Amino acid sequence: MAQVAFPSGFLWGAATSSYQIEGAWKEDQKGESIWDRFTHTPGKVDRDENGDVACDHYHQLFEDVALMKEIGLTSYRFSISWPRIQPTGKGKLNRAGLDFYDRLIDELLMADIRPLPTLYHWDLPQALEDTGGWENRDVAGCFADYAAEIAKALGDRLSVCTIFNEPWIFTALGYLSGTHAPGKQGFGHFARAAHTVCLAQGDAFRAMKAAKPRIELGTAFSMSHCEPASDTGSDREAAERYHRFINAFFLEPALLGRYPDAFLSGLPAQEMEIKPGDLLRCRADFDFIGINLYTRTLVAAAPDNPHLGAEPGGRREGPLTDMGWEVWPSALHDMIMRITRDYNAPVIEVTENGCAYADGPDKFGRVKDDQRIEYHRGYIAGVARAIEQGARVRAYHAWSLMDNFEWAHGYSKRFGLIHVDFETLERRLKDSARWYAQLIRRNGFEY
Ligand code: FCB
């Protein structure tokens, strides 16, 4: 056993998102979002579940912040629901919606917890989707206006903010495979949406900096360390292309003003509808990079795949969580080191990391989620190693603070440190929450 220790001031957090926990889907003049529309369409989500009530966090925010304090969190990552603030995605702000986030931020600051809001965790106002959603370039401008309004309204109490949550996931699943809202399918939809999101990322960055220069900005990127399925040259090249596509596609336009070379036949610039001057508009000199990482991805050459010539494949070796994701602790360390090497050692926050297991209370009311503890131990030990090797990681956020609505899987996948009974909405700290509390008190653990 060795001591895994963290630098003093390291931030220990947990993450959630608006649609997954808030409920109150049409209260206080909130507008409809694409996730409201998607989940209310039969056949889109397992058991046709939806986030109408979710964890009812909208009404239980004080109790929930008290639980965060009990665990000892020093950072809380949550998202702001755009249609709560602007019911149709533009125009006048909805005071009641803003008040909710006002109360949340005040309550967090009073509990000595750093608020880390995300401007967009997938709940686009449906009214904007009706104009083409992220495929419509005008939506980038709407998003920048919304970002500026948030900075003006809440920015006096924010030191930090993430612009997007997982641009790759919400464009690939929402516009390519169609398994997430708005449920569109096709490479053209994806290509257009992806480029608008990159424009929006740059526009929102500048709009927020203009309104409140002090707020540190980043995006929480979905990342998965890509490893070749075999040692052949073709699998190695495939893994590299796959990395550029899933990990770097939304990051490099911001940092470097260009898209990475991921596709076999070059960038589909026509399908993306890239115009002169666009790449400059995509630039955003982030103050930090957010990494959301759950697992590694093994990649094999796939000659039939027309765009990438690569696909996930190969034999997984680690145990699988309820999502079917392989537990592979070194993936987080390796990903952090790759970002550190490739982009000149940026400041990094782990903005999500966690696992789904269907654990529930025993007859004494205790939730013994040893597998979750084991998962976090392994990945967090990797973060400590990365810091020793020079990575500038300053925060770790467990996904998630509490069990919640896991998108197309509904309520079946429990990621929380806190167990939620979805009938009674009762919250209960799992063993993992108690273990995390101890880790936070000691700023480390035995491994
Ligand atoms: C990420 C999402 C988050 C949650 C986890 C399990 O892709 O950002 O909302 O669903 O996966």
Boltz pocket constraint, residues with backbone or C-beta under 6 A from the ligand:
constraints:
  - pocket:
      binder: B
      contacts: [[A, 17], [A, 20], [A, 165], [A, 166], [A, 169], [A, 222], [A, 292], [A, 352], [A, 399], [A, 405], [A, 406], [A, 407], [A, 415]]
      max_distance: 6.0
